[in-house]
Amino acid sequence: MAQKMLRFTKTAAEMPEKRPPATRRQDWQEIYGAYARQKAEEQASRCSQCGVPFCQVHCPLGNNIPDWLKLTAENRLEEAYEISQATNSFPEICGRICPQDRLCEGNCVVEQSGHGAITIGSIEKFITDTAWENGWVKPTRPIRERGQSVGIIGGGPAGLAAAERLRATGYEVHVYDRYDRMGGLLIYGIPSFKLEKEVVERRSRLLADSGVHFHPNFEVGRDASLADLRARHDAVLIATGVYKARDLKAPGSGLGNIVPALDYLTASNRKGLGDSVPAFDDGSLNAAGKTVVVIGGGDTAMDCVRTAIRQGAKSVKCLYRRNRANMPGSQREVANAEEEGVEFVWQAAPEAFEGGHTVSAVRAYRMHLGAPDATGRQTPQVIEGSGFTLEADLVIKALGFDPEDLPTLFGEPALKVSRWGTVSVSYRTMMTNLDGVFGAGDIIRGASLVVWAIRDGRDAAASIHAYLQQKATEQAGMALSAAE
């Protein structure tokens, strides 16, 4: 190990080549190139192989990061892939879109020592892309079929992660999704310059080849009720995500050209997929030639500002009520946006919107950051007399997402939800108050990261397996008693 690893004192941290801002503003390709094999091995060899690997501790999936870094450094890439995929259903997706700067890489011991973090995300991407290229990623073939079925509501990361695990265990799996493609926000919410759609679609094809049954354009509450699915399957998983945009109550908020972030991103992604998008073609959801103001400071806001740049906006500003240090989004994404020409207006919040039928300006005021709240973040407070105006003919609201009213939507008023509208589950079993109905992902935890959705999906799959095993044992016992 001493020969292959611990090279962080001699080898500097180096990300894959990053395309120049002027170039990447013009297209939708991912902004980083791929490591050459030698470079990936070199960067992996910087790992210190910590006795207590904080990178792994701070990964929601508990990925065995030091192990697959060592295998990469030793040019044992197929083994590295096997270790990587053992804990992560979609490692090539996490390698691209996880905020490594505040998870694994941000807690890397080498980073804390001042030598620069191990480039974990880029190496993870390299390992899995190499596995796809070499045919090491194969459809799941269960050892045996169990004769029980599971219905999964939602084809996003949580639902697909659960489907992958359940199918591998031998269950018949059916995934129901309201959209025409599987992937949820991976397809329609995250832009291609962060996650190319083929990366998601090939995973969906792999799951279909593994025997997972997909039901697109299927809306629970319209095409079937939750009760119908419970009658059809031995267990049901709710993994719908949260899609209802939080609104902004301010004078003029009903003006035209003030749009929710997801509507805007979905239109752009659909256009990139070759779909017909009338609202994009008529300019309603197209930033080309416009003065754009995005309100919000999370990763969705970063997706919006960088999308607007690529659509050819005249100017793009991001209005956020806190400062950079208190921003919920990835600092790496903020830096990428700044490089591409986005202007950040820190510690500012909208007061009202001006215009006739459509918005022409955002009236805002400056904010002072007061004492920290219960979460440790400083509370923004309005500075009196600090008002100013920003021109805008397209305003995008990226204020976060809330759950839909699932008990009403699913025709199941008995389904228990929290005061925030998220589905209530026992985190020991991931089961709701309805027998055999489980929950996973944003619909139980609120809007969060893709990696947490994958973790929830895998945990829910394990709990569903335990539940169905117990159910099968009880049914066998009843059958035996009846025979006697």
C-alpha positions as CSV (number, residue, x, y, z in Angstrom):
1,M,0.0,0.0,0.0
2,A,2.9,2.4,0.8
3,Q,4.0,2.2,-2.8
4,K,0.6,2.7,-4.4
5,M,-1.1,5.0,-1.9
6,L,-0.4,7.9,0.4
7,R,1.0,10.0,-2.4
8,F,-0.9,13.2,-1.5
9,T,2.4,14.9,-0.4
10,K,4.0,14.4,-3.8
11,T,1.0,14.6,-6.1
12,A,-1.2,17.6,-6.3
13,A,-5.0,17.3,-6.5
14,E,-6.1,17.6,-10.1
15,M,-9.7,17.5,-11.5
16,P,-10.3,16.3,-15.0
17,E,-9.9,19.0,-17.7
18,K,-12.6,21.6,-17.4
19,R,-13.8,23.1,-20.6
20,P,-13.4,27.0,-20.9
21,P,-16.5,29.0,-19.9
22,A,-16.8,30.6,-23.4
23,T,-17.0,27.1,-24.9
24,R,-19.4,25.5,-22.5
25,R,-21.8,28.4,-22.6
26,Q,-22.6,27.4,-26.2
27,D,-23.6,23.8,-25.6
28,W,-25.2,21.3,-23.2
29,Q,-22.3,18.9,-22.8
30,E,-20.9,18.1,-19.3
31,I,-18.3,20.6,-18.4
32,Y,-15.6,18.2,-17.2
33,G,-13.8,15.8,-19.5
34,A,-12.9,12.2,-18.5
35,Y,-9.8,11.1,-16.7
36,A,-7.3,9.1,-18.7
37,R,-6.7,5.8,-16.9
38,Q,-3.2,6.8,-15.8
39,K,-4.5,10.1,-14.4
40,A,-7.3,8.4,-12.5
41,E,-4.8,5.9,-11.0
42,E,-2.5,8.8,-10.0
43,Q,-5.3,10.8,-8.3
44,A,-6.6,7.7,-6.5
45,S,-3.1,7.0,-5.2
46,R,-3.3,10.2,-3.2
47,C,-5.7,8.6,-0.8
48,S,-4.3,8.3,2.8
49,Q,-6.3,5.1,3.5
50,C,-7.5,6.6,6.8
51,G,-8.2,4.3,9.7
52,V,-11.4,6.2,10.2
53,P,-12.5,7.3,6.6
54,F,-14.5,10.5,7.1
55,C,-15.3,10.5,3.4
56,Q,-17.2,7.2,3.9
57,V,-18.8,8.5,7.2
58,H,-20.1,11.6,5.4
59,C,-21.5,9.7,2.4
60,P,-25.2,9.0,2.8
61,L,-24.7,5.6,1.2
62,G,-21.7,4.7,3.3
63,N,-19.7,4.0,0.1
64,N,-16.5,2.0,0.6
65,I,-14.5,4.9,-0.9
66,P,-11.0,4.0,0.4
67,D,-11.4,0.5,-1.0
68,W,-12.3,1.4,-4.5
69,L,-9.7,4.2,-4.6
70,K,-7.0,1.7,-3.7
71,L,-8.2,-0.8,-6.3
72,T,-8.2,2.1,-8.9
73,A,-4.7,3.0,-8.0
74,E,-3.7,-0.7,-8.5
75,N,-5.5,-0.7,-12.0
76,R,-8.0,-3.3,-10.7
77,L,-11.0,-1.4,-12.2
78,E,-13.5,-4.2,-12.5
79,E,-13.0,-5.0,-8.8
80,A,-13.3,-1.2,-8.0
81,Y,-16.6,-1.2,-9.9
82,E,-17.9,-4.2,-8.0
83,I,-17.1,-2.5,-4.7
84,S,-18.6,0.8,-5.8
85,Q,-21.9,-0.7,-7.0
86,A,-22.3,-2.9,-4.0
87,T,-23.5,0.1,-1.9
88,N,-24.7,2.5,-4.7
89,S,-27.4,1.6,-7.3
90,F,-26.2,4.5,-9.6
91,P,-22.6,5.4,-8.9
92,E,-22.1,7.1,-12.3
93,I,-24.9,9.5,-11.5
94,C,-23.7,10.3,-8.0
95,G,-20.2,10.8,-9.4
96,R,-21.6,13.5,-11.6
97,I,-24.2,15.3,-9.5
98,C,-23.5,14.7,-5.8
99,P,-22.2,17.9,-4.0
100,Q,-18.9,16.2,-3.1
101,D,-17.6,19.5,-1.9
102,R,-19.9,19.3,1.1
103,L,-20.0,15.5,1.5
104,C,-17.2,13.1,0.9
105,E,-14.5,15.4,-0.5
106,G,-15.4,18.2,1.9
107,N,-14.6,15.8,4.8
108,C,-11.6,14.2,3.3
109,V,-8.7,14.0,5.8
110,V,-6.2,15.0,3.0
111,E,-8.3,18.1,2.3
112,Q,-8.3,19.0,6.0
113,S,-4.5,18.7,6.0
114,G,-4.2,21.3,3.3
115,H,-3.1,19.1,0.5
116,G,-6.4,19.2,-1.5
117,A,-9.2,16.7,-1.4
118,I,-9.0,13.4,-3.2
119,T,-11.1,13.9,-6.4
120,I,-13.6,11.2,-5.3
121,G,-16.5,12.1,-7.5
122,S,-14.5,12.2,-10.7
123,I,-12.9,8.9,-9.9
124,E,-16.3,7.3,-9.1
125,K,-17.5,8.6,-12.5
126,F,-14.4,7.2,-14.2
127,I,-14.8,3.8,-12.6
128,T,-18.4,3.3,-13.7
129,D,-18.1,4.8,-17.1
130,T,-15.2,2.4,-17.7
131,A,-17.4,-0.5,-16.4
132,W,-20.1,0.4,-19.0
133,E,-17.5,0.7,-21.8
134,N,-16.2,-2.8,-21.0
135,G,-19.5,-4.5,-20.5
136,W,-19.1,-5.2,-16.8
137,V,-22.5,-3.7,-16.1
138,K,-25.0,-6.4,-16.7
139,P,-28.7,-7.0,-16.1
140,T,-29.7,-8.5,-12.7
141,R,-30.4,-12.2,-12.7
142,P,-32.1,-13.2,-9.4
143,I,-31.1,-16.6,-8.0
144,R,-34.7,-17.4,-7.7
145,E,-38.1,-15.9,-8.3
146,R,-40.1,-15.3,-5.0
147,G,-43.6,-15.2,-6.5
148,Q,-44.5,-11.9,-4.8
149,S,-44.8,-8.5,-6.4
150,V,-44.1,-4.9,-5.4
151,G,-45.7,-1.8,-6.9
152,I,-43.5,1.4,-6.8
153,I,-45.1,4.8,-7.3
154,G,-42.5,7.0,-8.8
155,G,-39.7,6.4,-11.2
156,G,-37.2,8.8,-9.7
157,P,-33.9,7.9,-8.0
158,A,-35.6,6.5,-4.8
159,G,-38.1,4.4,-6.8
160,L,-35.5,3.1,-9.2
161,A,-33.0,2.3,-6.5
162,A,-35.6,0.3,-4.7
163,A,-36.6,-1.4,-7.9
164,E,-33.0,-2.5,-8.6
165,R,-32.6,-4.0,-5.1
166,L,-36.0,-5.7,-5.1
167,R,-35.5,-7.2,-8.5
168,A,-32.1,-8.5,-7.5
169,T,-33.8,-10.2,-4.5
170,G,-36.2,-12.0,-6.9
171,Y,-39.5,-10.0,-6.6
172,E,-41.7,-9.0,-9.5
173,V,-41.4,-5.2,-9.6
174,H,-43.7,-2.7,-11.3
175,V,-42.9,1.0,-11.4
176,Y,-45.7,3.5,-12.0
177,D,-44.8,7.0,-13.1
178,R,-46.9,10.0,-14.2
179,Y,-44.3,11.0,-16.8
180,D,-43.4,9.4,-20.2
181,R,-39.9,8.5,-19.2
182,M,-38.4,7.0,-16.1
183,G,-35.9,9.0,-14.0
184,G,-38.0,11.8,-12.4
185,L,-35.9,14.9,-11.7
186,L,-32.8,13.0,-13.1
187,I,-34.4,13.4,-16.5
188,Y,-36.6,16.5,-16.3
189,G,-35.1,18.6,-13.5
190,I,-31.3,18.3,-13.8
191,P,-29.8,19.9,-17.0
192,S,-27.7,17.9,-19.4
193,F,-24.5,19.8,-18.7
194,K,-24.5,18.2,-15.2
195,L,-26.1,14.9,-16.2
196,E,-26.4,13.7,-19.8
197,K,-29.8,12.0,-20.3
198,E,-28.3,8.9,-21.9
199,V,-26.6,8.2,-18.5
200,V,-30.0,7.9,-16.9
201,E,-31.7,6.2,-19.8
202,R,-29.2,3.4,-20.0
203,R,-29.9,2.6,-16.4
204,S,-33.6,2.5,-17.1
205,R,-32.9,0.1,-20.0
206,L,-30.8,-2.0,-17.7
207,L,-33.6,-2.3,-15.2
208,A,-36.0,-3.2,-17.9
209,D,-33.6,-5.9,-19.2
210,S,-33.5,-7.1,-15.6
211,G,-37.2,-7.7,-15.6
212,V,-38.5,-4.5,-14.0
213,H,-41.9,-3.6,-15.5
214,F,-42.3,0.1,-16.2
215,H,-45.7,1.8,-16.5
216,P,-45.1,5.4,-17.8
217,N,-47.9,8.0,-18.1
218,F,-49.6,6.3,-15.2
219,E,-51.0,8.6,-12.6
220,V,-52.1,7.2,-9.2
221,G,-55.5,8.8,-8.5
222,R,-56.4,9.0,-12.1
223,D,-55.5,5.5,-13.6
224,A,-55.8,3.6,-10.3
225,S,-56.1,4.4,-6.6
226,L,-53.7,3.5,-3.9
227,A,-56.2,0.9,-2.8
228,D,-56.2,-0.6,-6.3
229,L,-52.4,-1.0,-6.2
230,R,-52.5,-2.5,-2.7
231,A,-54.9,-5.1,-4.0
232,R,-52.7,-5.7,-7.0
233,H,-49.4,-6.1,-5.2
234,D,-48.0,-7.7,-2.0
235,A,-46.4,-4.4,-1.0
236,V,-46.4,-0.8,-2.3
237,L,-43.7,1.8,-2.1
238,I,-44.5,5.5,-2.4
239,A,-41.5,7.3,-3.9
240,T,-43.2,10.2,-5.7
241,G,-40.7,12.9,-4.8
242,V,-41.9,16.5,-4.1
243,Y,-42.9,18.6,-7.0
244,K,-45.2,21.4,-5.8
245,A,-43.3,24.6,-6.1
246,R,-43.2,27.0,-3.2
247,D,-44.8,30.3,-4.1
248,L,-43.7,33.8,-3.4
249,K,-46.4,36.1,-2.0
250,A,-45.5,39.6,-3.1
251,P,-47.3,42.3,-5.0
252,G,-47.2,41.6,-8.7
253,S,-46.3,37.9,-8.3
254,G,-49.1,37.0,-10.7
255,L,-47.6,38.9,-13.6
256,G,-46.7,37.0,-16.8
257,N,-43.2,35.6,-17.3
258,I,-42.8,34.8,-13.6
259,V,-42.4,31.1,-13.7
260,P,-41.6,28.1,-11.3
261,A,-38.2,26.7,-11.7
262,L,-39.3,23.1,-12.5
263,D,-41.6,24.3,-15.3
264,Y,-38.6,26.1,-16.8
265,L,-36.1,23.3,-16.4
266,T,-38.6,20.7,-17.6
267,A,-39.3,22.7,-20.8
268,S,-35.5,23.0,-21.5
269,N,-34.8,19.3,-20.8
270,R,-37.8,18.2,-22.9
271,K,-36.6,20.3,-25.8
272,G,-33.1,18.7,-25.5
273,L,-34.7,15.3,-25.6
274,G,-36.4,16.2,-28.9
275,D,-40.0,16.7,-27.5
276,S,-42.5,19.2,-28.8
277,V,-42.6,22.0,-26.2
278,P,-45.0,24.8,-27.2
279,A,-44.2,26.9,-24.2
280,F,-40.6,26.9,-25.1
281,D,-41.2,27.6,-28.8
282,D,-43.4,30.6,-28.1
283,G,-40.7,32.0,-25.8
284,S,-42.6,31.7,-22.5
285,L,-40.1,29.2,-21.0
286,N,-37.1,30.3,-23.1
287,A,-34.5,32.7,-21.8
288,A,-33.1,33.6,-25.2
289,G,-32.4,37.4,-25.4
290,K,-34.0,38.1,-22.0
291,T,-33.0,39.8,-18.8
292,V,-33.4,37.0,-16.3
293,V,-33.6,37.1,-12.5
294,V,-33.6,33.8,-10.6
295,I,-34.8,33.9,-7.0
296,G,-33.2,31.3,-4.7
297,G,-29.9,29.9,-3.6
298,G,-30.1,26.1,-3.8
299,D,-28.9,23.7,-6.5
300,T,-32.1,24.2,-8.4
301,A,-31.4,27.9,-8.7
302,M,-27.9,27.1,-10.0
303,D,-29.5,24.8,-12.6
304,C,-31.8,27.6,-13.7
305,V,-29.1,30.4,-14.0
306,R,-26.7,28.1,-15.9
307,T,-29.5,26.9,-18.2
308,A,-30.5,30.5,-18.9
309,I,-26.9,31.3,-19.9
310,R,-26.9,28.5,-22.4
311,Q,-30.2,29.5,-23.9
312,G,-28.6,32.9,-24.8
313,A,-30.1,35.2,-22.1
314,K,-29.1,38.8,-22.3
315,S,-28.1,38.8,-18.7
316,V,-28.7,36.5,-15.7
317,K,-28.8,37.5,-12.1
318,C,-29.3,35.4,-9.0
319,L,-31.1,37.1,-6.1
320,Y,-30.5,35.4,-2.7
321,R,-31.4,36.6,0.7
322,R,-28.3,35.3,2.5
323,N,-24.6,35.5,1.8
324,R,-22.4,33.0,0.0
325,A,-21.3,31.2,3.1
326,N,-25.0,30.6,4.1
327,M,-26.0,29.3,0.7
328,P,-27.6,25.9,0.6
329,G,-26.4,25.1,-2.9
330,S,-23.0,23.6,-3.8
331,Q,-20.1,26.1,-3.7
332,R,-18.7,24.3,-6.8
333,E,-21.9,25.0,-8.7
334,V,-21.8,28.7,-7.7
335,A,-18.2,29.0,-8.9
336,N,-19.2,27.3,-12.2
337,A,-22.1,29.8,-12.6
338,E,-19.8,32.8,-12.0
339,E,-17.3,31.6,-14.5
340,E,-20.1,31.3,-17.1
341,G,-21.3,34.9,-16.5
342,V,-24.0,34.8,-13.8
343,E,-24.1,37.8,-11.5
344,F,-25.0,37.0,-7.9
345,V,-26.9,39.6,-5.9
346,W,-26.2,38.5,-2.3
347,Q,-28.3,39.4,0.8
348,A,-31.2,40.7,-1.2
349,A,-34.8,39.6,-1.4
350,P,-37.8,40.5,-3.6
351,E,-40.3,43.0,-2.3
352,A,-42.6,43.3,-5.4
353,F,-42.8,42.8,-9.1
354,E,-43.5,45.6,-11.6
355,G,-45.0,45.5,-15.0
356,G,-48.1,45.6,-17.1
357,H,-49.3,42.1,-18.3
358,T,-45.8,40.8,-18.0
359,V,-43.0,41.5,-15.5
360,S,-40.5,44.3,-16.3
361,A,-38.6,44.6,-13.0
362,V,-38.1,43.2,-9.6
363,R,-38.2,45.6,-6.7
364,A,-35.9,44.3,-3.9
365,Y,-34.4,45.3,-0.6
366,R,-31.1,44.5,1.1
367,M,-30.9,42.1,4.0
368,H,-28.9,42.0,7.2
369,L,-27.9,38.6,8.6
370,G,-28.9,38.5,12.3
371,A,-28.5,35.8,15.0
372,P,-28.3,32.1,13.9
373,D,-31.6,30.2,14.0
374,A,-32.2,26.7,15.3
375,T,-30.3,25.2,12.3
376,G,-27.3,27.4,12.9
377,R,-27.9,29.6,9.8
378,Q,-28.1,33.4,10.3
379,T,-31.6,34.8,10.0
380,P,-32.0,37.4,7.3
381,Q,-33.6,40.7,8.3
382,V,-34.7,43.6,6.1
383,I,-32.6,46.8,6.1
384,E,-35.1,49.7,6.0
385,G,-34.7,52.1,3.2
386,S,-32.4,49.8,1.2
387,G,-34.8,49.2,-1.7
388,F,-33.5,48.9,-5.3
389,T,-34.8,47.7,-8.7
390,L,-33.6,45.1,-11.1
391,E,-34.8,45.0,-14.7
392,A,-36.3,41.6,-15.6
393,D,-38.5,40.2,-18.4
394,L,-38.2,36.7,-17.1
395,V,-38.3,35.8,-13.4
396,I,-37.7,32.2,-12.3
397,K,-38.8,31.2,-8.8
398,A,-36.4,28.6,-7.3
399,L,-37.7,28.6,-3.8
400,G,-37.9,24.9,-3.1
401,F,-40.6,22.2,-3.3
402,D,-43.4,20.9,-1.1
403,P,-45.3,17.6,-1.2
404,E,-48.6,17.3,-3.0
405,D,-51.7,16.3,-1.0
406,L,-51.2,12.6,-1.5
407,P,-54.1,11.3,0.7
408,T,-56.5,13.2,-1.5
409,L,-54.6,12.6,-4.8
410,F,-54.3,8.9,-4.1
411,G,-57.9,8.5,-2.8
412,E,-56.6,7.3,0.5
413,P,-57.6,9.7,3.3
414,A,-56.2,7.2,5.9
415,L,-52.6,7.7,4.7
416,K,-50.9,9.6,7.5
417,V,-48.8,12.7,6.6
418,S,-46.7,15.1,8.7
419,R,-47.6,18.7,9.3
420,W,-45.4,19.5,6.3
421,G,-47.4,17.1,4.1
422,T,-44.6,14.5,3.8
423,V,-45.6,10.9,4.2
424,S,-45.1,9.7,7.7
425,V,-43.1,6.5,8.1
426,S,-41.4,4.5,10.9
427,Y,-37.7,5.0,10.1
428,R,-37.0,1.6,11.6
429,T,-39.2,-0.2,8.9
430,M,-39.8,2.6,6.4
431,M,-43.5,1.6,6.5
432,T,-46.4,4.1,6.7
433,N,-49.4,3.6,8.9
434,L,-51.0,1.5,6.2
435,D,-49.9,-2.2,6.3
436,G,-47.6,-3.1,3.4
437,V,-47.3,0.5,2.2
438,F,-43.8,2.0,2.5
439,G,-42.2,5.4,1.7
440,A,-38.8,6.6,0.4
441,G,-37.0,9.7,-0.8
442,D,-38.1,13.3,-0.8
443,I,-41.8,12.4,-0.2
444,I,-40.8,11.3,3.4
445,R,-37.8,13.6,4.1
446,G,-38.7,16.7,2.1
447,A,-36.7,18.1,-0.8
448,S,-33.2,16.7,-0.5
449,L,-30.3,15.3,-2.4
450,V,-30.4,12.5,-5.0
451,V,-27.9,10.4,-3.0
452,W,-30.3,10.5,0.0
453,A,-33.1,9.3,-2.3
454,I,-31.0,6.4,-3.4
455,R,-30.2,5.6,0.2
456,D,-33.9,5.7,1.2
457,G,-34.8,3.5,-1.8
458,R,-32.3,0.8,-0.9
459,D,-33.3,0.9,2.8
460,A,-37.0,0.7,1.8
461,A,-36.2,-2.3,-0.4
462,A,-34.5,-4.1,2.5
463,S,-37.5,-3.4,4.7
464,I,-40.0,-4.5,2.1
465,H,-38.0,-7.8,1.7
466,A,-38.2,-8.4,5.5
467,Y,-41.9,-7.6,5.5
468,L,-42.7,-10.0,2.5
469,Q,-40.6,-12.8,4.0
470,Q,-42.5,-12.5,7.2
471,K,-45.8,-12.4,5.3
472,A,-44.8,-15.5,3.2
473,T,-43.9,-17.4,6.4
474,E,-47.2,-16.5,8.0
475,Q,-49.2,-17.5,4.9
476,A,-47.3,-20.8,4.8
477,G,-48.1,-21.4,8.4
478,M,-51.8,-20.7,7.9
479,A,-51.9,-23.0,4.9
480,L,-50.2,-25.8,7.0
481,S,-52.7,-25.3,9.8
482,A,-55.6,-25.5,7.4
483,A,-54.3,-28.7,5.9
484,E,-54.1,-30.3,9.3
